[in-house]
Structure formats: structure tokens, C-alpha cells
Amino acid sequence: VQVTESGGDSVQAGGSLRLSCVVSGYIGVPTYMGWFGQAPGKEREGVAALETWFGHTYGADSVTGRFTISRDNTKNTLYLQMNDLKPEATAIYYCAAPARGGLFSPQHWAREGSYEYWGQGTHVTVSS
């Protein structure tokens, strides 16, 4: 299974970016997927997750109203639309998928242990 993120860039505060994630080699469809961010000198944290079948989304309080997670099933691609970016959003953003057949737990969407497959990350830099 390969997870590949793209879309990271350097932007000014207030700008927007859309990150993309493609999962290849996965048997079936991931029951959920997530985005995580790791700011310089900090631990990786959950940013947003999407439960596949009902389309329920979950996000960190810090990004509510500004970041949107979505999925294009026809392209097998997960997106993270990031609007009104702030300098504190500077981070490496990782896309993650669970083990095949993994059961989604809303309480644990932001736990790294809920995911099996990770991408290499894409860099986002927001300057003030």
C-alpha cells in the first residue's frame, strides 16, 4: 500500500491550499482516512478525518470552519482544503489510512494508532 500526498506549498497568511492524497495498492476502500500535521518541534496531531460510507467528517477545533476534508471516490483521492491559513499551520501534513477492514471509532479518529498506512508528508509553510 502506498500513500502519496501532494499540494504543499509556501503561502502568505490568509491564503488557501488544497492538499491531495492518493492511496494505491489498497484492497477495497478504506473505511476512513485522516490528515495529520506535524509542526516544527511538535508531535504529530490529528487535523481531520473522514468516515467513508456515511461521509461523516471530524476535525480539530483549531481548524473548524477553515479546513475541509473531502473525498472523490471516482479518483480514489482524499483532499484537505485549507482556507484562511495562519502561520501556526506551518507543518508537514500526512495522510493516513487504516488497515483493511479497520472499524472506525469517532472517539479515536485523531489517534495515530488508528491508522496503518502513512504517506511521506507534504510541506506547508505559512508566512505572516
N, C-alpha and C positions, 0 to 999 in steps of 0.2 A: 504494500500500500504506500502510495506516495502522496503527500500533501504539499501543495505548492501555492504560496501566497504571492501576490503582486499588488502594485498600486501605491506603495510607499513613496514618499517624496518629501521635499522641504517646502513648507508653505509659511505664509505670514499668519499671524494670529487673526482669527475671524474667517479664515479660508476654509475650504472643503476638500476632502479627498474621498475616493471610494476604493476600498481595498477589495480584492477578489481572492478567492480560494478555490482551487480545483483539487478534487480527490480522485486519484486513479488507482486501479487495481483493487478497489474495494468490492467485495462480493455483496450485491444487493445495494440498498440505500441506507446510509447512516441514519439511525433513529433520531439523532440530534447532532448538532455541531456547535462549536463555540469559537469565540475570539478571545484571546488573552493579550495583555500588554505588559511589557517589562520596561519600566522607566530606568534611566541610568542609576545604578546603585541601589535599586529596589528589587523586591521579589516580583515574580510574575503574578499578575492578578487577572481575574475574570473580567471581561468587558461586556460581553453579550453572548447569548446562546439562543438557538432556535430549535424547537422540537419539530421534527419533520412532518408528521402525519396531520396534526391539527394546526400547525403553523404558529403555535404559541411561542412568544419571544420573552426573553428575560435580559435584564441589563443592570449594570452597576448604577447606583444612584448618581454618581458623578457624571454620567453620560446621558441620563434620561432627558429626552427632548432634543438632544443634539446628535446622537448616534442611532442609526437604524440598521438592524441586521435583517437580511432577507436572503432568499434562495431562488435561483432559477433552475427548476428541475429539468428543463429541456437541455440546459447546458451543464447540469451537474456542478453548478458553481454557487458558492456562498459569497455574499457581499457584506461589507460593513461600510455604510455611508456615514461619513464623519463630517458634520457641519459645525460652524462656529468653533473652530479648533482653538484651543488655548495652549500656551507654552507647556503647561503641565501634561499635555497629551503626548509630548515627545517621548517616544518609546519604540521598542521593537514589538511589532504586533504578530502574534502567532495564531494560526488557525489549527483547530484540533477536531478529531473525530473519534468516536468511541469504538470499542471492539465490536465486531459484528454481532448484532442482536442485543447490544447493550440496552438496558432498560433506563429510560430517562427518569431522573428524580429531580423535580423542581428545586428541592432544597439544596441540591448538590451541583447545580449547573456550573458554579464557579470553582469547583474543586478540580485541581489538575488530575487527581486520581480517577475522575470520571471519564477521562479520555485516554485512548490508547495510542493514537497516531497524531504526530505533530509535524508541522512544517518547519522550515528553517527560519522563518520570520521575514518580515519586510519592515524597513526602517521608515519611521515618520518623525520628522523634525519640524517643530512649530516655533517660529521666532516671533518675538514681540516687536 
